[in-house]
Amino acid sequence: MIDAFEAEHPDVEVALDTYPAGAEGDNIVKTRLATGEMSDVFLYNSGALMQALNPDSTLYNLAEEPWMADVADDFQAAVATDQGVYGAPTGTAQAGGIIYNKKVYDELGLSVPESWGDFMANNEKIKEAGITPVFQSYADTWTAQMIVLGSFANVTAVDPDWAEEFTAGNRKYADEPAFAGFEHLQELADAGLFNEDYASATYNEAVGALVEGTAAQYPLLTNAMIRNVRQNYPDAIDDLGIFPIPADNPADTRLTMWQPNALYVPASTEGEKRDAALAFVEFFNSPAGCEIQNESEPGGPYVISSCELPEDVAPIVTDVEQWFDEGKTGLSIGFLSPVKGPNLENILVEVGSTISTAQQGADAYDADVKKQAQQLGLPGW
C-alpha cells in the first residue's frame, strides 16, 4: 500500500511505525496522542476503544472529506461522536465465532452445532478421536476474548436493549444473558477441552494446529484467520469454515459481526503533513487501494462502496454471508456501546486457565467497565 501510494505521490515519503497489540498498544496510542507525538496516520480500532481516545480532542474530523459519502452509516457510527466522524475504514467487516476444520468434522461425522449442548457433544467426540477440540493461545492475550465477545449477538437476541441498558449502567456481565459467555469459557476449561500448552501457545501456533488438523476448532475473527492462512498455508484455505458461538437455546444462536478497524489522523498533525495524511487515507479506499486490500483476502463485506469483494473469496466468507442472508447476525458490543473495560483479555485468560471462576471473572469485568464508564463521564455509573 505504501509503495503504491508513494508511486502516485512521489513528493511524499511514508515511514511505517509499529506498536504492540492488546493493552500495551492501547497505552502507547493514548500516551502519544496525549503528548501530541502520534504518527501522522495511524491504524486503530473502531467502536468503544476509539471512543476511549477522547476523539473530539485528539483526532482530526474527517466528516467533510468527499469520500465519506461512500461509507456505510453503521461504520460511520462506529468512528463518530456528536461532534465529528474520525475514521476511514480499512478492510472489511468480519465475523467472530468458532472457526473449524471441515475435514475433521467430515471425518468424524459432525454437524455444525445449533446449541451449546450440541457444541459440547461435538467436543467430546473430537477429544475421543485424539484431536484438540478447542485451541487456546494465551501467549497472545487478545485471543482469549473471543468466547465472550463472540457471544454478544446471542445476548441481543435474548435482550435487544442490552447494550443500551448496559451503557446506562443497568446491565451486568455477572447476570444472564451476558454471563453465559463467561460460563461457557469455564465449562470448556473444566472439561479439559483445550490444548495442553494453552498458556504459552501463540496465535500463529493455533492457526497452524487448526489447518493441520491437530486441533478442530479455534475461536477467532475471520480476518485474522484468513490473512494468516493465505500467507502461511494457502492450500488449506478451503478446509476452514465458521459457525457462531452457540447459545444455550438454538433459537438465540447468532453470528457476531465486527466493523473494520480505521485509519485516523491526529489533531496534532497539521499543515503539509496533514495534507499528506489525508491523501494517504483517501488513497487507501481508492480503486487502486481497494485492489491492494483485496490481496489480503477479505473476511466479510466492505463498508465503503468504492471497494468490492473479489469473486474467489474463501469459504469462511461464504459461511458469513449465509448467516447474514438468513438474518442471524448481530453487532459486537463494541459497536453498540462506548463502554469496554481494558482488562477483559487478562480477566478471561484467568478464567480460561481456571485461576478464576466464571463468576469471579464476570464480577471483575463489571468492576473494570465501571471504571471506564466513569472515566467517560457516562450517567448511571
Buried (B, 14 or more C-beta within 10 A) or exposed (E): BBEBBBEEBEEBEBEEEEBEBBBEBBEEBBEBBBEEEBBBBBBBBBBBBBBBBBBBEBBBBBEEBEBEEBBBEEBBBBBBBEEBBBBBBBBBBBBBBBBBBBBBBEEBEBEBBBBBEBBBEBBEBBBEEEBBBBBBBBBBBBBBBBBBBBBBBBBBBBBEEBBBBBBBBEBBBBEEBBBBBBBBBBBBBEBEBBBEBBBEBBBEBBBBBBBEBBBBBBBBBBBBBBBBBBEEBEEBBEBBBBBBBBBBBEEBBBBBBBBBBBBBBBBBBEEEBBEBBBBBBBBBBBEBBBEBBBEBBBBBBBBBEBBEBEEEBBBBBEBBBBBBEEEBBBBBBBBBBBBBBBBBBBBBBBBBBEEBBBBBBBBBBBEBBBEBBEEBEBEEB
